[in-house]
Amino acid sequence: MEKAELSKIETYLRRTFTNAAIRVVPRPKKKDSAEVYIGEEFIGVLSEDTEDGDKSYFFEMAILDTDLE
């Protein structure tokens, strides 16, 4: 994922969730995904999907049972 693309996604996420602390950071060895943080807290992975020539993105966030306590 290009820097400009990550910046657009970061802006979208910040606006959508009304949270300026969201950061989208490229992964060191992966070109089709990025890490998403709120402040310094890692919250999930954003991946790119180009199936059928249409580009889309999906966000995956794991919630541990211990986080719910």
PDB file of N, CA, C and O in Angstrom:
ATOM      1  N   MET A   1       0.851  -1.172   0.000  1.00  0.00           N
ATOM      2  CA  MET A   1       0.000   0.000   0.000  1.00  0.00           C
ATOM      3  C   MET A   1       0.899   1.238   0.000  1.00  0.00           C
ATOM      4  O   MET A   1       1.862   1.336   0.760  1.00  0.00           O
ATOM      5  N   GLU A   2       0.552   2.163  -0.866  1.00  0.00           N
ATOM      6  CA  GLU A   2       1.325   3.401  -1.001  1.00  0.00           C
ATOM      7  C   GLU A   2       1.056   4.346   0.177  1.00  0.00           C
ATOM      8  O   GLU A   2       0.015   4.274   0.829  1.00  0.00           O
ATOM      9  N   LYS A   3       2.035   5.243   0.431  1.00  0.00           N
ATOM     10  CA  LYS A   3       1.889   6.207   1.526  1.00  0.00           C
ATOM     11  C   LYS A   3       0.649   7.080   1.359  1.00  0.00           C
ATOM     12  O   LYS A   3      -0.075   7.333   2.321  1.00  0.00           O
ATOM     13  N   ALA A   4       0.409   7.542   0.126  1.00  0.00           N
ATOM     14  CA  ALA A   4      -0.755   8.396  -0.136  1.00  0.00           C
ATOM     15  C   ALA A   4      -2.055   7.645   0.141  1.00  0.00           C
ATOM     16  O   ALA A   4      -3.010   8.216   0.668  1.00  0.00           O
ATOM     17  N   GLU A   5      -2.086   6.376  -0.212  1.00  0.00           N
ATOM     18  CA  GLU A   5      -3.254   5.529   0.017  1.00  0.00           C
ATOM     19  C   GLU A   5      -3.498   5.356   1.520  1.00  0.00           C
ATOM     20  O   GLU A   5      -4.633   5.457   1.985  1.00  0.00           O
ATOM     21  N   LEU A   6      -2.430   5.096   2.271  1.00  0.00           N
ATOM     22  CA  LEU A   6      -2.544   4.942   3.726  1.00  0.00           C
ATOM     23  C   LEU A   6      -3.035   6.231   4.377  1.00  0.00           C
ATOM     24  O   LEU A   6      -3.828   6.198   5.319  1.00  0.00           O
ATOM     25  N   SER A   7      -2.563   7.354   3.873  1.00  0.00           N
ATOM     26  CA  SER A   7      -2.976   8.649   4.402  1.00  0.00           C
ATOM     27  C   SER A   7      -4.474   8.880   4.183  1.00  0.00           C
ATOM     28  O   SER A   7      -5.162   9.378   5.074  1.00  0.00           O
ATOM     29  N   LYS A   8      -4.974   8.525   3.013  1.00  0.00           N
ATOM     30  CA  LYS A   8      -6.407   8.668   2.727  1.00  0.00           C
ATOM     31  C   LYS A   8      -7.243   7.772   3.641  1.00  0.00           C
ATOM     32  O   LYS A   8      -8.287   8.186   4.145  1.00  0.00           O
ATOM     33  N   ILE A   9      -6.774   6.548   3.846  1.00  0.00           N
ATOM     34  CA  ILE A   9      -7.495   5.615   4.718  1.00  0.00           C
ATOM     35  C   ILE A   9      -7.478   6.122   6.157  1.00  0.00           C
ATOM     36  O   ILE A   9      -8.494   6.064   6.851  1.00  0.00           O
ATOM     37  N   GLU A  10      -6.330   6.617   6.603  1.00  0.00           N
ATOM     38  CA  GLU A  10      -6.215   7.164   7.956  1.00  0.00           C
ATOM     39  C   GLU A  10      -7.192   8.327   8.146  1.00  0.00           C
ATOM     40  O   GLU A  10      -7.879   8.403   9.165  1.00  0.00           O
ATOM     41  N   THR A  11      -7.252   9.220   7.176  1.00  0.00           N
ATOM     42  CA  THR A  11      -8.179  10.352   7.237  1.00  0.00           C
ATOM     43  C   THR A  11      -9.620   9.869   7.299  1.00  0.00           C
ATOM     44  O   THR A  11     -10.426  10.393   8.069  1.00  0.00           O
ATOM     45  N   TYR A  12      -9.939   8.875   6.492  1.00  0.00           N
ATOM     46  CA  TYR A  12     -11.290   8.300   6.493  1.00  0.00           C
ATOM     47  C   TYR A  12     -11.637   7.712   7.862  1.00  0.00           C
ATOM     48  O   TYR A  12     -12.715   7.976   8.393  1.00  0.00           O
ATOM     49  N   LEU A  13     -10.733   6.920   8.433  1.00  0.00           N
ATOM     50  CA  LEU A  13     -10.986   6.299   9.735  1.00  0.00           C
ATOM     51  C   LEU A  13     -11.127   7.350  10.833  1.00  0.00           C
ATOM     52  O   LEU A  13     -12.007   7.239  11.686  1.00  0.00           O
ATOM     53  N   ARG A  14     -10.277   8.358  10.817  1.00  0.00           N
ATOM     54  CA  ARG A  14     -10.354   9.425  11.823  1.00  0.00           C
ATOM     55  C   ARG A  14     -11.697  10.147  11.750  1.00  0.00           C
ATOM     56  O   ARG A  14     -12.321  10.423  12.774  1.00  0.00           O
ATOM     57  N   ARG A  15     -12.134  10.449  10.530  1.00  0.00           N
ATOM     58  CA  ARG A  15     -13.403  11.150  10.336  1.00  0.00           C
ATOM     59  C   ARG A  15     -14.587  10.249  10.722  1.00  0.00           C
ATOM     60  O   ARG A  15     -15.508  10.690  11.409  1.00  0.00           O
ATOM     61  N   THR A  16     -14.555   9.006  10.282  1.00  0.00           N
ATOM     62  CA  THR A  16     -15.656   8.075  10.533  1.00  0.00           C
ATOM     63  C   THR A  16     -15.846   7.785  12.016  1.00  0.00           C
ATOM     64  O   THR A  16     -16.976   7.732  12.500  1.00  0.00           O
ATOM     65  N   PHE A  17     -14.741   7.597  12.738  1.00  0.00           N
ATOM     66  CA  PHE A  17     -14.814   7.252  14.157  1.00  0.00           C
ATOM     67  C   PHE A  17     -14.589   8.452  15.074  1.00  0.00           C
ATOM     68  O   PHE A  17     -14.496   8.292  16.291  1.00  0.00           O
ATOM     69  N   THR A  18     -14.502   9.639  14.505  1.00  0.00           N
ATOM     70  CA  THR A  18     -14.305  10.878  15.256  1.00  0.00           C
ATOM     71  C   THR A  18     -13.179  10.722  16.273  1.00  0.00           C
ATOM     72  O   THR A  18     -13.354  10.969  17.466  1.00  0.00           O
ATOM     73  N   ASN A  19     -12.011  10.302  15.764  1.00  0.00           N
ATOM     74  CA  ASN A  19     -10.873  10.057  16.648  1.00  0.00           C
ATOM     75  C   ASN A  19      -9.577  10.403  15.917  1.00  0.00           C
ATOM     76  O   ASN A  19      -9.117   9.654  15.056  1.00  0.00           O
ATOM     77  N   ALA A  20      -8.999  11.544  16.272  1.00  0.00           N
ATOM     78  CA  ALA A  20      -7.772  12.009  15.623  1.00  0.00           C
ATOM     79  C   ALA A  20      -6.542  11.211  16.032  1.00  0.00           C
ATOM     80  O   ALA A  20      -5.472  11.392  15.450  1.00  0.00           O
ATOM     81  N   ALA A  21      -6.672  10.331  17.021  1.00  0.00           N
ATOM     82  CA  ALA A  21      -5.527   9.538  17.491  1.00  0.00           C
ATOM     83  C   ALA A  21      -5.308   8.274  16.660  1.00  0.00           C
ATOM     84  O   ALA A  21      -4.340   7.551  16.895  1.00  0.00           O
ATOM     85  N   ILE A  22      -6.185   7.992  15.695  1.00  0.00           N
ATOM     86  CA  ILE A  22      -6.026   6.798  14.853  1.00  0.00           C
ATOM     87  C   ILE A  22      -4.848   6.997  13.914  1.00  0.00           C
ATOM     88  O   ILE A  22      -4.710   8.036  13.268  1.00  0.00           O
ATOM     89  N   ARG A  23      -3.995   5.965  13.854  1.00  0.00           N
ATOM     90  CA  ARG A  23      -2.838   5.982  12.949  1.00  0.00           C
ATOM     91  C   ARG A  23      -2.834   4.705  12.119  1.00  0.00           C
ATOM     92  O   ARG A  23      -3.100   3.619  12.635  1.00  0.00           O
ATOM     93  N   VAL A  24      -2.532   4.842  10.833  1.00  0.00           N
ATOM     94  CA  VAL A  24      -2.386   3.692   9.943  1.00  0.00           C
ATOM     95  C   VAL A  24      -0.916   3.628   9.547  1.00  0.00           C
ATOM     96  O   VAL A  24      -0.389   4.555   8.931  1.00  0.00           O
ATOM     97  N   VAL A  25      -0.258   2.523   9.906  1.00  0.00           N
ATOM     98  CA  VAL A  25       1.194   2.388   9.762  1.00  0.00           C
ATOM     99  C   VAL A  25       1.511   1.208   8.839  1.00  0.00           C
ATOM    100  O   VAL A  25       0.979   0.115   9.035  1.00  0.00           O
ATOM    101  N   PRO A  26       2.370   1.415   7.836  1.00  0.00           N
ATOM    102  CA  PRO A  26       2.720   0.286   6.952  1.00  0.00           C
ATOM    103  C   PRO A  26       3.406  -0.831   7.721  1.00  0.00           C
ATOM    104  O   PRO A  26       4.145  -0.583   8.673  1.00  0.00           O
ATOM    105  N   ARG A  27       3.155  -2.065   7.297  1.00  0.00           N
ATOM    106  CA  ARG A  27       3.818  -3.221   7.906  1.00  0.00           C
ATOM    107  C   ARG A  27       5.166  -3.401   7.223  1.00  0.00           C
ATOM    108  O   ARG A  27       5.276  -3.212   6.012  1.00  0.00           O
ATOM    109  N   PRO A  28       6.194  -3.766   7.989  1.00  0.00           N
ATOM    110  CA  PRO A  28       7.560  -3.841   7.440  1.00  0.00           C
ATOM    111  C   PRO A  28       7.734  -4.782   6.249  1.00  0.00           C
ATOM    112  O   PRO A  28       8.426  -4.429   5.293  1.00  0.00           O
ATOM    113  N   LYS A  29       7.132  -5.957   6.282  1.00  0.00           N
ATOM    114  CA  LYS A  29       7.390  -6.946   5.232  1.00  0.00           C
ATOM    115  C   LYS A  29       6.163  -7.272   4.393  1.00  0.00           C
ATOM    116  O   LYS A  29       6.210  -8.180   3.563  1.00  0.00           O
ATOM    117  N   LYS A  30       5.076  -6.554   4.592  1.00  0.00           N
ATOM    118  CA  LYS A  30       3.835  -6.802   3.854  1.00  0.00           C
ATOM    119  C   LYS A  30       3.469  -5.558   3.056  1.00  0.00           C
ATOM    120  O   LYS A  30       3.477  -4.450   3.591  1.00  0.00           O
ATOM    121  N   LYS A  31       3.152  -5.737   1.789  1.00  0.00           N
ATOM    122  CA  LYS A  31       2.794  -4.601   0.936  1.00  0.00           C
ATOM    123  C   LYS A  31       1.286  -4.429   0.787  1.00  0.00           C
ATOM    124  O   LYS A  31       0.826  -3.394   0.305  1.00  0.00           O
ATOM    125  N   ASP A  32       0.504  -5.444   1.199  1.00  0.00           N
ATOM    126  CA  ASP A  32      -0.942  -5.387   0.994  1.00  0.00           C
ATOM    127  C   ASP A  32      -1.729  -5.153   2.281  1.00  0.00           C
ATOM    128  O   ASP A  32      -2.945  -5.345   2.312  1.00  0.00           O
ATOM    129  N   SER A  33      -1.036  -4.738   3.341  1.00  0.00           N
ATOM    130  CA  SER A  33      -1.732  -4.503   4.607  1.00  0.00           C
ATOM    131  C   SER A  33      -0.985  -3.476   5.452  1.00  0.00           C
ATOM    132  O   SER A  33       0.169  -3.142   5.184  1.00  0.00           O
ATOM    133  N   ALA A  34      -1.676  -2.988   6.480  1.00  0.00           N
ATOM    134  CA  ALA A  34      -1.099  -1.996   7.387  1.00  0.00           C
ATOM    135  C   ALA A  34      -1.637  -2.256   8.790  1.00  0.00           C
ATOM    136  O   ALA A  34      -2.656  -2.926   8.961  1.00  0.00           O
ATOM    137  N   GLU A  35      -0.949  -1.726   9.780  1.00  0.00           N
ATOM    138  CA  GLU A  35      -1.387  -1.840  11.168  1.00  0.00           C
ATOM    139  C   GLU A  35      -2.147  -0.580  11.552  1.00  0.00           C
ATOM    140  O   GLU A  35      -1.813   0.517  11.104  1.00  0.00           O
ATOM    141  N   VAL A  36      -3.165  -0.741  12.379  1.00  0.00           N
ATOM    142  CA  VAL A  36      -3.969   0.387  12.829  1.00  0.00           C
ATOM    143  C   VAL A  36      -3.792   0.539  14.339  1.00  0.00           C
ATOM    144  O   VAL A  36      -3.880  -0.430  15.093  1.00  0.00           O
ATOM    145  N   TYR A  37      -3.543   1.762  14.752  1.00  0.00           N
ATOM    146  CA  TYR A  37      -3.322   2.091  16.164  1.00  0.00           C
ATOM    147  C   TYR A  37      -4.260   3.214  16.583  1.00  0.00           C
ATOM    148  O   TYR A  37      -4.663   4.044  15.769  1.00  0.00           O
ATOM    149  N   ILE A  38      -4.597   3.223  17.864  1.00  0.00           N
ATOM    150  CA  ILE A  38      -5.173   4.400  18.498  1.00  0.00           C
ATOM    151  C   ILE A  38      -4.140   4.821  19.518  1.00  0.00           C
ATOM    152  O   ILE A  38      -3.920   4.140  20.520  1.00  0.00           O
ATOM    153  N   GLY A  39      -3.509   5.949  19.254  1.00  0.00           N
ATOM    154  CA  GLY A  39      -2.357   6.355  20.057  1.00  0.00           C
ATOM    155  C   GLY A  39      -1.255   5.334  19.865  1.00  0.00           C
ATOM    156  O   GLY A  39      -0.839   5.076  18.735  1.00  0.00           O
ATOM    157  N   GLU A  40      -0.778   4.752  20.949  1.00  0.00           N
ATOM    158  CA  GLU A  40       0.265   3.729  20.879  1.00  0.00           C
ATOM    159  C   GLU A  40      -0.299   2.307  20.941  1.00  0.00           C
ATOM    160  O   GLU A  40       0.449   1.335  20.844  1.00  0.00           O
ATOM    161  N   GLU A  41      -1.618   2.190  21.103  1.00  0.00           N
ATOM    162  CA  GLU A  41      -2.274   0.887  21.249  1.00  0.00           C
ATOM    163  C   GLU A  41      -2.622   0.287  19.887  1.00  0.00           C
ATOM    164  O   GLU A  41      -3.399   0.862  19.125  1.00  0.00           O
ATOM    165  N   PHE A  42      -2.040  -0.867  19.594  1.00  0.00           N
ATOM    166  CA  PHE A  42      -2.361  -1.600  18.366  1.00  0.00           C
ATOM    167  C   PHE A  42      -3.784  -2.122  18.475  1.00  0.00           C
ATOM    168  O   PHE A  42      -4.142  -2.757  19.467  1.00  0.00           O
ATOM    169  N   ILE A  43      -4.610  -1.852  17.442  1.00  0.00           N
ATOM    170  CA  ILE A  43      -5.997  -2.324  17.510  1.00  0.00           C
ATOM    171  C   ILE A  43      -6.368  -3.292  16.395  1.00  0.00           C
ATOM    172  O   ILE A  43      -7.386  -3.977  16.501  1.00  0.00           O
ATOM    173  N   GLY A  44      -5.572  -3.370  15.328  1.00  0.00           N
ATOM    174  CA  GLY A  44      -5.933  -4.309  14.274  1.00  0.00           C
ATOM    175  C   GLY A  44      -5.126  -4.147  13.008  1.00  0.00           C
ATOM    176  O   GLY A  44      -4.184  -3.358  12.935  1.00  0.00           O
ATOM    177  N   VAL A  45      -5.527  -4.925  12.002  1.00  0.00           N
ATOM    178  CA  VAL A  45      -4.833  -4.943  10.714  1.00  0.00           C
ATOM    179  C   VAL A  45      -5.812  -4.551   9.615  1.00  0.00           C
ATOM    180  O   VAL A  45      -6.947  -5.026   9.576  1.00  0.00           O
ATOM    181  N   LEU A  46      -5.359  -3.688   8.734  1.00  0.00           N
ATOM    182  CA  LEU A  46      -6.123  -3.265   7.573  1.00  0.00           C
ATOM    183  C   LEU A  46      -5.511  -3.934   6.354  1.00  0.00           C
ATOM    184  O   LEU A  46      -4.308  -3.815   6.120  1.00  0.00           O
ATOM    185  N   SER A  47      -6.323  -4.637   5.574  1.00  0.00           N
ATOM    186  CA  SER A  47      -5.819  -5.351   4.399  1.00  0.00           C
ATOM    187  C   SER A  47      -6.501  -4.857   3.139  1.00  0.00           C
ATOM    188  O   SER A  47      -7.634  -4.377   3.160  1.00  0.00           O
ATOM    189  N   GLU A  48      -5.778  -4.991   2.048  1.00  0.00           N
ATOM    190  CA  GLU A  48      -6.274  -4.578   0.738  1.00  0.00           C
ATOM    191  C   GLU A  48      -6.771  -5.805  -0.019  1.00  0.00           C
ATOM    192  O   GLU A  48      -6.153  -6.868   0.028  1.00  0.00           O
ATOM    193  N   ASP A  49      -7.891  -5.646  -0.713  1.00  0.00           N
ATOM    194  CA  ASP A  49      -8.450  -6.725  -1.526  1.00  0.00           C
ATOM    195  C   ASP A  49      -8.706  -6.176  -2.925  1.00  0.00           C
ATOM    196  O   ASP A  49      -9.408  -5.177  -3.085  1.00  0.00           O
ATOM    197  N   THR A  50      -8.140  -6.823  -3.930  1.00  0.00           N
ATOM    198  CA  THR A  50      -8.309  -6.359  -5.311  1.00  0.00           C
ATOM    199  C   THR A  50      -9.015  -7.406  -6.171  1.00  0.00           C
ATOM    200  O   THR A  50      -8.771  -7.496  -7.374  1.00  0.00           O
ATOM    201  N   GLU A  51      -9.873  -8.182  -5.561  1.00  0.00           N
ATOM    202  CA  GLU A  51     -10.604  -9.229  -6.269  1.00  0.00           C
ATOM    203  C   GLU A  51     -11.511  -8.627  -7.344  1.00  0.00           C
ATOM    204  O   GLU A  51     -12.161  -7.606  -7.118  1.00  0.00           O
ATOM    205  N   ASP A  52     -11.548  -9.256  -8.493  1.00  0.00           N
ATOM    206  CA  ASP A  52     -12.388  -8.840  -9.625  1.00  0.00           C
ATOM    207  C   ASP A  52     -12.066  -7.431 -10.117  1.00  0.00           C
ATOM    208  O   ASP A  52     -12.925  -6.775 -10.707  1.00  0.00           O
ATOM    209  N   GLY A  53     -10.860  -6.963  -9.886  1.00  0.00           N
ATOM    210  CA  GLY A  53     -10.447  -5.653 -10.365  1.00  0.00           C
ATOM    211  C   GLY A  53     -10.948  -4.484  -9.535  1.00  0.00           C
ATOM    212  O   GLY A  53     -10.573  -3.341  -9.796  1.00  0.00           O
ATOM    213  N   ASP A  54     -11.783  -4.744  -8.543  1.00  0.00           N
ATOM    214  CA  ASP A  54     -12.270  -3.693  -7.655  1.00  0.00           C
ATOM    215  C   ASP A  54     -11.429  -3.689  -6.391  1.00  0.00           C
ATOM    216  O   ASP A  54     -11.223  -4.730  -5.766  1.00  0.00           O
ATOM    217  N   LYS A  55     -10.946  -2.515  -6.020  1.00  0.00           N
ATOM    218  CA  LYS A  55     -10.135  -2.411  -4.808  1.00  0.00           C
ATOM    219  C   LYS A  55     -11.030  -2.091  -3.621  1.00  0.00           C
ATOM    220  O   LYS A  55     -11.875  -1.199  -3.686  1.00  0.00           O
ATOM    221  N   SER A  56     -10.834  -2.827  -2.542  1.00  0.00           N
ATOM    222  CA  SER A  56     -11.534  -2.549  -1.292  1.00  0.00           C
ATOM    223  C   SER A  56     -10.583  -2.862  -0.143  1.00  0.00           C
ATOM    224  O   SER A  56      -9.504  -3.420  -0.342  1.00  0.00           O
ATOM    225  N   TYR A  57     -10.998  -2.498   1.044  1.00  0.00           N
ATOM    226  CA  TYR A  57     -10.169  -2.700   2.226  1.00  0.00           C
ATOM    227  C   TYR A  57     -11.020  -3.348   3.308  1.00  0.00           C
ATOM    228  O   TYR A  57     -12.222  -3.095   3.398  1.00  0.00           O
ATOM    229  N   PHE A  58     -10.396  -4.180   4.122  1.00  0.00           N
ATOM    230  CA  PHE A  58     -11.114  -4.719   5.269  1.00  0.00           C
ATOM    231  C   PHE A  58     -10.243  -4.603   6.503  1.00  0.00           C
ATOM    232  O   PHE A  58      -9.019  -4.720   6.449  1.00  0.00           O
ATOM    233  N   PHE A  59     -10.922  -4.368   7.624  1.00  0.00           N
ATOM    234  CA  PHE A  59     -10.264  -4.147   8.905  1.00  0.00           C
ATOM    235  C   PHE A  59     -10.575  -5.322   9.813  1.00  0.00           C
ATOM    236  O   PHE A  59     -11.735  -5.705   9.967  1.00  0.00           O
ATOM    237  N   GLU A  60      -9.544  -5.893  10.411  1.00  0.00           N
ATOM    238  CA  GLU A  60      -9.713  -7.033  11.311  1.00  0.00           C
ATOM    239  C   GLU A  60      -9.173  -6.668  12.687  1.00  0.00           C
ATOM    240  O   GLU A  60      -8.028  -6.241  12.834  1.00  0.00           O
ATOM    241  N   MET A  61     -10.034  -6.850  13.699  1.00  0.00           N
ATOM    242  CA  MET A  61      -9.666  -6.511  15.073  1.00  0.00           C
ATOM    243  C   MET A  61     -10.030  -7.678  15.983  1.00  0.00           C
ATOM    244  O   MET A  61     -11.181  -8.113  16.021  1.00  0.00           O
ATOM    245  N   ALA A  62      -9.057  -8.171  16.700  1.00  0.00           N
ATOM    246  CA  ALA A  62      -9.302  -9.257  17.653  1.00  0.00           C
ATOM    247  C   ALA A  62      -9.625  -8.655  19.019  1.00  0.00           C
ATOM    248  O   ALA A  62      -8.984  -7.699  19.456  1.00  0.00           O
ATOM    249  N   ILE A  63     -10.615  -9.222  19.678  1.00  0.00           N
ATOM    250  CA  ILE A  63     -10.970  -8.801  21.033  1.00  0.00           C
ATOM    251  C   ILE A  63     -10.798 -10.013  21.937  1.00  0.00           C
ATOM    252  O   ILE A  63     -11.512 -11.007  21.802  1.00  0.00           O
ATOM    253  N   LEU A  64      -9.855  -9.922  22.851  1.00  0.00           N
ATOM    254  CA  LEU A  64      -9.595 -11.021  23.782  1.00  0.00           C
ATOM    255  C   LEU A  64     -10.642 -11.034  24.887  1.00  0.00           C
ATOM    256  O   LEU A  64     -11.147  -9.983  25.281  1.00  0.00           O
ATOM    257  N   ASP A  65     -10.962 -12.209  25.380  1.00  0.00           N
ATOM    258  CA  ASP A  65     -11.949 -12.296  26.460  1.00  0.00           C
ATOM    259  C   ASP A  65     -11.486 -11.555  27.709  1.00  0.00           C
ATOM    260  O   ASP A  65     -12.308 -11.049  28.473  1.00  0.00           O
ATOM    261  N   THR A  66     -10.173 -11.489  27.920  1.00  0.00           N
ATOM    262  CA  THR A  66      -9.653 -10.759  29.088  1.00  0.00           C
ATOM    263  C   THR A  66      -9.864  -9.252  28.940  1.00  0.00           C
ATOM    264  O   THR A  66      -9.924  -8.535  29.939  1.00  0.00           O
ATOM    265  N   ASP A  67      -9.977  -8.769  27.703  1.00  0.00           N
ATOM    266  CA  ASP A  67     -10.246  -7.346  27.483  1.00  0.00           C
ATOM    267  C   ASP A  67     -11.665  -6.966  27.895  1.00  0.00           C
ATOM    268  O   ASP A  67     -11.947  -5.795  28.149  1.00  0.00           O
ATOM    269  N   LEU A  68     -12.542  -7.937  27.959  1.00  0.00           N
ATOM    270  CA  LEU A  68     -13.945  -7.675  28.270  1.00  0.00           C
ATOM    271  C   LEU A  68     -14.227  -7.630  29.762  1.00  0.00           C
ATOM    272  O   LEU A  68     -15.328  -7.269  30.179  1.00  0.00           O
ATOM    273  N   GLU A  69     -13.245  -7.990  30.561  1.00  0.00           N
ATOM    274  CA  GLU A  69     -13.451  -8.023  32.018  1.00  0.00           C
ATOM    275  C   GLU A  69     -13.196  -6.682  32.653  1.00  0.00           C
ATOM    276  O   GLU A  69     -13.325  -6.540  33.869  1.00  0.00           O
TER     277      GLU A  69
END
